[in-house]
Amino acid sequence: MTEPLWQKSTYSEEGSSCVYVATAPTGTILLRESDDPAKTILTTGSHQLGALISAFRSEPDTIPPR
């Protein structure tokens, strides 16, 4: 099994906790946090991730404060 090519999300701010994104060979989207990259990896599809991002964009007050 090849390791995914992780890229820092463009939504992550410099110097803060970051979200990394990769694509599995099956097309599944992989998400992980920079604080503990080996602990938790979430999987989702492109349509579901797109819906989540759209919801955050349209309702920015729903994003928890840091």
PDB file of N, CA, C and O in Angstrom:
ATOM      1  N   MET A   1       0.845  -1.193   0.000  1.00  0.00           N
ATOM      2  CA  MET A   1       0.000   0.000   0.000  1.00  0.00           C
ATOM      3  C   MET A   1       0.881   1.244   0.000  1.00  0.00           C
ATOM      4  O   MET A   1       1.807   1.347   0.805  1.00  0.00           O
ATOM      5  N   THR A   2       0.606   2.170  -0.880  1.00  0.00           N
ATOM      6  CA  THR A   2       1.399   3.391  -0.935  1.00  0.00           C
ATOM      7  C   THR A   2       0.835   4.426   0.035  1.00  0.00           C
ATOM      8  O   THR A   2      -0.369   4.484   0.285  1.00  0.00           O
ATOM      9  N   GLU A   3       1.731   5.229   0.567  1.00  0.00           N
ATOM     10  CA  GLU A   3       1.340   6.292   1.487  1.00  0.00           C
ATOM     11  C   GLU A   3       0.648   7.407   0.701  1.00  0.00           C
ATOM     12  O   GLU A   3       1.074   7.745  -0.403  1.00  0.00           O
ATOM     13  N   PRO A   4      -0.417   7.977   1.269  1.00  0.00           N
ATOM     14  CA  PRO A   4      -1.082   9.092   0.590  1.00  0.00           C
ATOM     15  C   PRO A   4      -0.181  10.324   0.541  1.00  0.00           C
ATOM     16  O   PRO A   4       0.668  10.519   1.411  1.00  0.00           O
ATOM     17  N   LEU A   5      -0.372  11.130  -0.458  1.00  0.00           N
ATOM     18  CA  LEU A   5       0.350  12.396  -0.584  1.00  0.00           C
ATOM     19  C   LEU A   5      -0.484  13.466   0.125  1.00  0.00           C
ATOM     20  O   LEU A   5      -1.469  13.958  -0.425  1.00  0.00           O
ATOM     21  N   TRP A   6      -0.084  13.819   1.342  1.00  0.00           N
ATOM     22  CA  TRP A   6      -0.833  14.763   2.168  1.00  0.00           C
ATOM     23  C   TRP A   6      -0.500  16.199   1.769  1.00  0.00           C
ATOM     24  O   TRP A   6       0.664  16.534   1.549  1.00  0.00           O
ATOM     25  N   GLN A   7      -1.523  17.039   1.678  1.00  0.00           N
ATOM     26  CA  GLN A   7      -1.353  18.459   1.380  1.00  0.00           C
ATOM     27  C   GLN A   7      -2.074  19.271   2.449  1.00  0.00           C
ATOM     28  O   GLN A   7      -3.169  18.915   2.884  1.00  0.00           O
ATOM     29  N   LYS A   8      -1.448  20.359   2.861  1.00  0.00           N
ATOM     30  CA  LYS A   8      -2.061  21.243   3.856  1.00  0.00           C
ATOM     31  C   LYS A   8      -3.252  21.954   3.222  1.00  0.00           C
ATOM     32  O   LYS A   8      -3.147  22.495   2.121  1.00  0.00           O
ATOM     33  N   SER A   9      -4.369  21.948   3.913  1.00  0.00           N
ATOM     34  CA  SER A   9      -5.571  22.613   3.421  1.00  0.00           C
ATOM     35  C   SER A   9      -5.327  24.110   3.296  1.00  0.00           C
ATOM     36  O   SER A   9      -4.656  24.712   4.133  1.00  0.00           O
ATOM     37  N   THR A  10      -5.874  24.698   2.250  1.00  0.00           N
ATOM     38  CA  THR A  10      -5.739  26.143   2.071  1.00  0.00           C
ATOM     39  C   THR A  10      -6.561  26.912   3.093  1.00  0.00           C
ATOM     40  O   THR A  10      -6.381  28.121   3.240  1.00  0.00           O
ATOM     41  N   TYR A  11      -7.460  26.235   3.803  1.00  0.00           N
ATOM     42  CA  TYR A  11      -8.258  26.875   4.838  1.00  0.00           C
ATOM     43  C   TYR A  11      -7.515  26.963   6.165  1.00  0.00           C
ATOM     44  O   TYR A  11      -7.976  27.648   7.079  1.00  0.00           O
ATOM     45  N   SER A  12      -6.378  26.288   6.293  1.00  0.00           N
ATOM     46  CA  SER A  12      -5.603  26.303   7.533  1.00  0.00           C
ATOM     47  C   SER A  12      -4.762  27.571   7.595  1.00  0.00           C
ATOM     48  O   SER A  12      -4.139  27.970   6.611  1.00  0.00           O
ATOM     49  N   GLU A  13      -4.755  28.193   8.765  1.00  0.00           N
ATOM     50  CA  GLU A  13      -3.959  29.400   8.950  1.00  0.00           C
ATOM     51  C   GLU A  13      -2.539  29.026   9.360  1.00  0.00           C
ATOM     52  O   GLU A  13      -2.318  27.972   9.955  1.00  0.00           O
ATOM     53  N   GLU A  14      -1.593  29.873   9.047  1.00  0.00           N
ATOM     54  CA  GLU A  14      -0.194  29.647   9.405  1.00  0.00           C
ATOM     55  C   GLU A  14      -0.036  29.676  10.922  1.00  0.00           C
ATOM     56  O   GLU A  14      -0.568  30.567  11.585  1.00  0.00           O
ATOM     57  N   GLY A  15       0.687  28.711  11.470  1.00  0.00           N
ATOM     58  CA  GLY A  15       0.969  28.683  12.896  1.00  0.00           C
ATOM     59  C   GLY A  15      -0.144  28.117  13.758  1.00  0.00           C
ATOM     60  O   GLY A  15      -0.040  28.119  14.984  1.00  0.00           O
ATOM     61  N   SER A  16      -1.205  27.633  13.132  1.00  0.00           N
ATOM     62  CA  SER A  16      -2.306  27.059  13.917  1.00  0.00           C
ATOM     63  C   SER A  16      -2.407  25.566  13.618  1.00  0.00           C
ATOM     64  O   SER A  16      -1.672  25.034  12.786  1.00  0.00           O
ATOM     65  N   SER A  17      -3.319  24.909  14.303  1.00  0.00           N
ATOM     66  CA  SER A  17      -3.576  23.510  13.970  1.00  0.00           C
ATOM     67  C   SER A  17      -4.037  23.456  12.519  1.00  0.00           C
ATOM     68  O   SER A  17      -4.848  24.273  12.083  1.00  0.00           O
ATOM     69  N   CYS A  18      -3.526  22.510  11.795  1.00  0.00           N
ATOM     70  CA  CYS A  18      -3.807  22.432  10.368  1.00  0.00           C
ATOM     71  C   CYS A  18      -4.537  21.152  10.025  1.00  0.00           C
ATOM     72  O   CYS A  18      -4.403  20.133  10.704  1.00  0.00           O
ATOM     73  N   VAL A  19      -5.306  21.225   8.967  1.00  0.00           N
ATOM     74  CA  VAL A  19      -5.960  20.050   8.419  1.00  0.00           C
ATOM     75  C   VAL A  19      -5.219  19.678   7.139  1.00  0.00           C
ATOM     76  O   VAL A  19      -4.952  20.524   6.286  1.00  0.00           O
ATOM     77  N   TYR A  20      -4.895  18.394   7.029  1.00  0.00           N
ATOM     78  CA  TYR A  20      -4.243  17.892   5.829  1.00  0.00           C
ATOM     79  C   TYR A  20      -5.218  17.026   5.050  1.00  0.00           C
ATOM     80  O   TYR A  20      -6.036  16.318   5.638  1.00  0.00           O
ATOM     81  N   VAL A  21      -5.132  17.082   3.728  1.00  0.00           N
ATOM     82  CA  VAL A  21      -6.053  16.395   2.835  1.00  0.00           C
ATOM     83  C   VAL A  21      -5.246  15.533   1.876  1.00  0.00           C
ATOM     84  O   VAL A  21      -4.178  15.934   1.414  1.00  0.00           O
ATOM     85  N   ALA A  22      -5.767  14.339   1.578  1.00  0.00           N
ATOM     86  CA  ALA A  22      -5.155  13.451   0.584  1.00  0.00           C
ATOM     87  C   ALA A  22      -6.277  12.688  -0.116  1.00  0.00           C
ATOM     88  O   ALA A  22      -7.408  12.644   0.369  1.00  0.00           O
ATOM     89  N   THR A  23      -5.959  12.100  -1.238  1.00  0.00           N
ATOM     90  CA  THR A  23      -6.908  11.267  -1.959  1.00  0.00           C
ATOM     91  C   THR A  23      -6.378   9.845  -2.019  1.00  0.00           C
ATOM     92  O   THR A  23      -5.231   9.616  -2.404  1.00  0.00           O
ATOM     93  N   ALA A  24      -7.217   8.889  -1.634  1.00  0.00           N
ATOM     94  CA  ALA A  24      -6.858   7.472  -1.708  1.00  0.00           C
ATOM     95  C   ALA A  24      -6.980   7.010  -3.162  1.00  0.00           C
ATOM     96  O   ALA A  24      -7.659   7.659  -3.957  1.00  0.00           O
ATOM     97  N   PRO A  25      -6.334   5.901  -3.519  1.00  0.00           N
ATOM     98  CA  PRO A  25      -6.445   5.381  -4.893  1.00  0.00           C
ATOM     99  C   PRO A  25      -7.894   5.114  -5.321  1.00  0.00           C
ATOM    100  O   PRO A  25      -8.197   5.130  -6.514  1.00  0.00           O
ATOM    101  N   THR A  26      -8.775   4.874  -4.372  1.00  0.00           N
ATOM    102  CA  THR A  26     -10.187   4.622  -4.673  1.00  0.00           C
ATOM    103  C   THR A  26     -10.970   5.896  -4.936  1.00  0.00           C
ATOM    104  O   THR A  26     -12.127   5.835  -5.353  1.00  0.00           O
ATOM    105  N   GLY A  27     -10.348   7.065  -4.697  1.00  0.00           N
ATOM    106  CA  GLY A  27     -11.024   8.347  -4.860  1.00  0.00           C
ATOM    107  C   GLY A  27     -11.574   8.905  -3.565  1.00  0.00           C
ATOM    108  O   GLY A  27     -12.078  10.028  -3.539  1.00  0.00           O
ATOM    109  N   THR A  28     -11.487   8.141  -2.490  1.00  0.00           N
ATOM    110  CA  THR A  28     -11.940   8.598  -1.180  1.00  0.00           C
ATOM    111  C   THR A  28     -11.054   9.739  -0.704  1.00  0.00           C
ATOM    112  O   THR A  28      -9.837   9.705  -0.882  1.00  0.00           O
ATOM    113  N   ILE A  29     -11.666  10.745  -0.100  1.00  0.00           N
ATOM    114  CA  ILE A  29     -10.928  11.878   0.461  1.00  0.00           C
ATOM    115  C   ILE A  29     -10.528  11.525   1.891  1.00  0.00           C
ATOM    116  O   ILE A  29     -11.350  11.038   2.667  1.00  0.00           O
ATOM    117  N   LEU A  30      -9.265  11.772   2.237  1.00  0.00           N
ATOM    118  CA  LEU A  30      -8.741  11.511   3.579  1.00  0.00           C
ATOM    119  C   LEU A  30      -8.439  12.848   4.250  1.00  0.00           C
ATOM    120  O   LEU A  30      -7.895  13.752   3.617  1.00  0.00           O
ATOM    121  N   LEU A  31      -8.788  12.975   5.519  1.00  0.00           N
ATOM    122  CA  LEU A  31      -8.537  14.191   6.299  1.00  0.00           C
ATOM    123  C   LEU A  31      -7.843  13.812   7.594  1.00  0.00           C
ATOM    124  O   LEU A  31      -8.193  12.813   8.221  1.00  0.00           O
ATOM    125  N   ARG A  32      -6.862  14.605   7.994  1.00  0.00           N
ATOM    126  CA  ARG A  32      -6.201  14.384   9.284  1.00  0.00           C
ATOM    127  C   ARG A  32      -5.784  15.721   9.866  1.00  0.00           C
ATOM    128  O   ARG A  32      -5.634  16.708   9.146  1.00  0.00           O
ATOM    129  N   GLU A  33      -5.595  15.741  11.188  1.00  0.00           N
ATOM    130  CA  GLU A  33      -5.171  16.950  11.884  1.00  0.00           C
ATOM    131  C   GLU A  33      -3.662  16.899  12.097  1.00  0.00           C
ATOM    132  O   GLU A  33      -3.090  15.822  12.265  1.00  0.00           O
ATOM    133  N   SER A  34      -3.025  18.054  12.090  1.00  0.00           N
ATOM    134  CA  SER A  34      -1.570  18.100  12.226  1.00  0.00           C
ATOM    135  C   SER A  34      -1.089  17.764  13.633  1.00  0.00           C
ATOM    136  O   SER A  34       0.046  17.319  13.800  1.00  0.00           O
ATOM    137  N   ASP A  35      -1.936  17.970  14.657  1.00  0.00           N
ATOM    138  CA  ASP A  35      -1.506  17.717  16.039  1.00  0.00           C
ATOM    139  C   ASP A  35      -1.159  16.252  16.290  1.00  0.00           C
ATOM    140  O   ASP A  35      -0.228  15.960  17.040  1.00  0.00           O
ATOM    141  N   ASP A  36      -1.885  15.341  15.680  1.00  0.00           N
ATOM    142  CA  ASP A  36      -1.650  13.905  15.882  1.00  0.00           C
ATOM    143  C   ASP A  36      -2.008  13.167  14.592  1.00  0.00           C
ATOM    144  O   ASP A  36      -3.047  12.511  14.524  1.00  0.00           O
ATOM    145  N   PRO A  37      -1.163  13.269  13.579  1.00  0.00           N
ATOM    146  CA  PRO A  37      -1.513  12.763  12.250  1.00  0.00           C
ATOM    147  C   PRO A  37      -1.755  11.260  12.166  1.00  0.00           C
ATOM    148  O   PRO A  37      -2.482  10.809  11.280  1.00  0.00           O
ATOM    149  N   ALA A  38      -1.173  10.484  13.054  1.00  0.00           N
ATOM    150  CA  ALA A  38      -1.356   9.033  12.972  1.00  0.00           C
ATOM    151  C   ALA A  38      -2.578   8.555  13.754  1.00  0.00           C
ATOM    152  O   ALA A  38      -3.037   7.430  13.556  1.00  0.00           O
ATOM    153  N   LYS A  39      -3.102   9.389  14.629  1.00  0.00           N
ATOM    154  CA  LYS A  39      -4.187   8.961  15.525  1.00  0.00           C
ATOM    155  C   LYS A  39      -5.524   8.816  14.804  1.00  0.00           C
ATOM    156  O   LYS A  39      -6.167   7.771  14.902  1.00  0.00           O
ATOM    157  N   THR A  40      -5.941   9.835  14.093  1.00  0.00           N
ATOM    158  CA  THR A  40      -7.259   9.819  13.469  1.00  0.00           C
ATOM    159  C   THR A  40      -7.181  10.287  12.032  1.00  0.00           C
ATOM    160  O   THR A  40      -6.644  11.355  11.738  1.00  0.00           O
ATOM    161  N   ILE A  41      -7.715   9.487  11.156  1.00  0.00           N
ATOM    162  CA  ILE A  41      -7.859   9.867   9.755  1.00  0.00           C
ATOM    163  C   ILE A  41      -9.326   9.661   9.405  1.00  0.00           C
ATOM    164  O   ILE A  41      -9.853   8.555   9.524  1.00  0.00           O
ATOM    165  N   LEU A  42      -9.973  10.727   8.976  1.00  0.00           N
ATOM    166  CA  LEU A  42     -11.371  10.657   8.571  1.00  0.00           C
ATOM    167  C   LEU A  42     -11.437  10.408   7.068  1.00  0.00           C
ATOM    168  O   LEU A  42     -10.587  10.880   6.312  1.00  0.00           O
ATOM    169  N   THR A  43     -12.446   9.669   6.646  1.00  0.00           N
ATOM    170  CA  THR A  43     -12.642   9.434   5.217  1.00  0.00           C
ATOM    171  C   THR A  43     -13.998   9.984   4.804  1.00  0.00           C
ATOM    172  O   THR A  43     -14.956   9.945   5.576  1.00  0.00           O
ATOM    173  N   THR A  44     -14.072  10.491   3.593  1.00  0.00           N
ATOM    174  CA  THR A  44     -15.313  11.041   3.069  1.00  0.00           C
ATOM    175  C   THR A  44     -15.263  11.018   1.552  1.00  0.00           C
ATOM    176  O   THR A  44     -14.229  10.705   0.962  1.00  0.00           O
ATOM    177  N   GLY A  45     -16.357  11.343   0.937  1.00  0.00           N
ATOM    178  CA  GLY A  45     -16.413  11.467  -0.514  1.00  0.00           C
ATOM    179  C   GLY A  45     -16.337  12.926  -0.916  1.00  0.00           C
ATOM    180  O   GLY A  45     -16.528  13.813  -0.083  1.00  0.00           O
ATOM    181  N   SER A  46     -16.063  13.178  -2.169  1.00  0.00           N
ATOM    182  CA  SER A  46     -15.906  14.567  -2.624  1.00  0.00           C
ATOM    183  C   SER A  46     -17.209  15.353  -2.505  1.00  0.00           C
ATOM    184  O   SER A  46     -17.182  16.538  -2.172  1.00  0.00           O
ATOM    185  N   HIS A  47     -18.341  14.719  -2.770  1.00  0.00           N
ATOM    186  CA  HIS A  47     -19.625  15.429  -2.660  1.00  0.00           C
ATOM    187  C   HIS A  47     -19.940  15.790  -1.213  1.00  0.00           C
ATOM    188  O   HIS A  47     -20.428  16.886  -0.939  1.00  0.00           O
ATOM    189  N   GLN A  48     -19.667  14.883  -0.293  1.00  0.00           N
ATOM    190  CA  GLN A  48     -19.923  15.147   1.116  1.00  0.00           C
ATOM    191  C   GLN A  48     -19.015  16.248   1.652  1.00  0.00           C
ATOM    192  O   GLN A  48     -19.463  17.119   2.399  1.00  0.00           O
ATOM    193  N   LEU A  49     -17.740  16.210   1.271  1.00  0.00           N
ATOM    194  CA  LEU A  49     -16.809  17.248   1.711  1.00  0.00           C
ATOM    195  C   LEU A  49     -17.206  18.592   1.120  1.00  0.00           C
ATOM    196  O   LEU A  49     -17.142  19.614   1.803  1.00  0.00           O
ATOM    197  N   GLY A  50     -17.611  18.597  -0.132  1.00  0.00           N
ATOM    198  CA  GLY A  50     -18.073  19.835  -0.767  1.00  0.00           C
ATOM    199  C   GLY A  50     -19.277  20.424  -0.056  1.00  0.00           C
ATOM    200  O   GLY A  50     -19.368  21.640   0.107  1.00  0.00           O
ATOM    201  N   ALA A  51     -20.207  19.569   0.372  1.00  0.00           N
ATOM    202  CA  ALA A  51     -21.386  20.036   1.099  1.00  0.00           C
ATOM    203  C   ALA A  51     -20.996  20.626   2.453  1.00  0.00           C
ATOM    204  O   ALA A  51     -21.556  21.639   2.870  1.00  0.00           O
ATOM    205  N   LEU A  52     -20.040  20.000   3.141  1.00  0.00           N
ATOM    206  CA  LEU A  52     -19.574  20.520   4.429  1.00  0.00           C
ATOM    207  C   LEU A  52     -18.918  21.887   4.258  1.00  0.00           C
ATOM    208  O   LEU A  52     -19.203  22.812   5.020  1.00  0.00           O
ATOM    209  N   ILE A  53     -18.059  22.016   3.281  1.00  0.00           N
ATOM    210  CA  ILE A  53     -17.389  23.306   3.034  1.00  0.00           C
ATOM    211  C   ILE A  53     -18.410  24.376   2.664  1.00  0.00           C
ATOM    212  O   ILE A  53     -18.315  25.509   3.135  1.00  0.00           O
ATOM    213  N   SER A  54     -19.383  24.031   1.827  1.00  0.00           N
ATOM    214  CA  SER A  54     -20.434  24.986   1.449  1.00  0.00           C
ATOM    215  C   SER A  54     -21.230  25.445   2.665  1.00  0.00           C
ATOM    216  O   SER A  54     -21.575  26.620   2.786  1.00  0.00           O
ATOM    217  N   ALA A  55     -21.517  24.502   3.567  1.00  0.00           N
ATOM    218  CA  ALA A  55     -22.264  24.858   4.778  1.00  0.00           C
ATOM    219  C   ALA A  55     -21.470  25.823   5.643  1.00  0.00           C
ATOM    220  O   ALA A  55     -22.031  26.781   6.176  1.00  0.00           O
ATOM    221  N   PHE A  56     -20.171  25.584   5.789  1.00  0.00           N
ATOM    222  CA  PHE A  56     -19.341  26.494   6.577  1.00  0.00           C
ATOM    223  C   PHE A  56     -19.256  27.864   5.935  1.00  0.00           C
ATOM    224  O   PHE A  56     -19.252  28.879   6.631  1.00  0.00           O
ATOM    225  N   ARG A  57     -19.187  27.901   4.613  1.00  0.00           N
ATOM    226  CA  ARG A  57     -19.114  29.189   3.917  1.00  0.00           C
ATOM    227  C   ARG A  57     -20.412  29.977   4.080  1.00  0.00           C
ATOM    228  O   ARG A  57     -20.375  31.194   4.257  1.00  0.00           O
ATOM    229  N   SER A  58     -21.548  29.303   4.022  1.00  0.00           N
ATOM    230  CA  SER A  58     -22.826  30.003   4.084  1.00  0.00           C
ATOM    231  C   SER A  58     -23.235  30.332   5.518  1.00  0.00           C
ATOM    232  O   SER A  58     -24.031  31.244   5.738  1.00  0.00           O
ATOM    233  N   GLU A  59     -22.700  29.599   6.494  1.00  0.00           N
ATOM    234  CA  GLU A  59     -23.032  29.808   7.910  1.00  0.00           C
ATOM    235  C   GLU A  59     -21.745  29.908   8.727  1.00  0.00           C
ATOM    236  O   GLU A  59     -21.491  29.037   9.559  1.00  0.00           O
ATOM    237  N   PRO A  60     -20.920  30.947   8.519  1.00  0.00           N
ATOM    238  CA  PRO A  60     -19.623  31.013   9.215  1.00  0.00           C
ATOM    239  C   PRO A  60     -19.740  31.039  10.736  1.00  0.00           C
ATOM    240  O   PRO A  60     -18.780  30.698  11.427  1.00  0.00           O
ATOM    241  N   ASP A  61     -20.878  31.430  11.266  1.00  0.00           N
ATOM    242  CA  ASP A  61     -21.048  31.464  12.727  1.00  0.00           C
ATOM    243  C   ASP A  61     -21.172  30.075  13.323  1.00  0.00           C
ATOM    244  O   ASP A  61     -21.116  29.928  14.544  1.00  0.00           O
ATOM    245  N   THR A  62     -21.341  29.045  12.491  1.00  0.00           N
ATOM    246  CA  THR A  62     -21.469  27.680  13.003  1.00  0.00           C
ATOM    247  C   THR A  62     -20.111  27.039  13.257  1.00  0.00           C
ATOM    248  O   THR A  62     -20.041  25.968  13.859  1.00  0.00           O
ATOM    249  N   ILE A  63     -19.041  27.668  12.814  1.00  0.00           N
ATOM    250  CA  ILE A  63     -17.704  27.134  13.034  1.00  0.00           C
ATOM    251  C   ILE A  63     -17.288  27.468  14.468  1.00  0.00           C
ATOM    252  O   ILE A  63     -17.280  28.641  14.843  1.00  0.00           O
ATOM    253  N   PRO A  64     -16.945  26.466  15.276  1.00  0.00           N
ATOM    254  CA  PRO A  64     -16.566  26.740  16.666  1.00  0.00           C
ATOM    255  C   PRO A  64     -15.337  27.645  16.754  1.00  0.00           C
ATOM    256  O   PRO A  64     -14.445  27.546  15.912  1.00  0.00           O
ATOM    257  N   PRO A  65     -15.273  28.526  17.760  1.00  0.00           N
ATOM    258  CA  PRO A  65     -14.082  29.363  17.928  1.00  0.00           C
ATOM    259  C   PRO A  65     -12.880  28.521  18.336  1.00  0.00           C
ATOM    260  O   PRO A  65     -13.028  27.432  18.891  1.00  0.00           O
ATOM    261  N   ARG A  66     -11.703  29.032  18.057  1.00  0.00           N
ATOM    262  CA  ARG A  66     -10.466  28.321  18.406  1.00  0.00           C
ATOM    263  C   ARG A  66     -10.089  28.544  19.824  1.00  0.00           C
ATOM    264  O   ARG A  66      -9.075  28.019  20.283  1.00  0.00           O
TER     265      ARG A  66
END
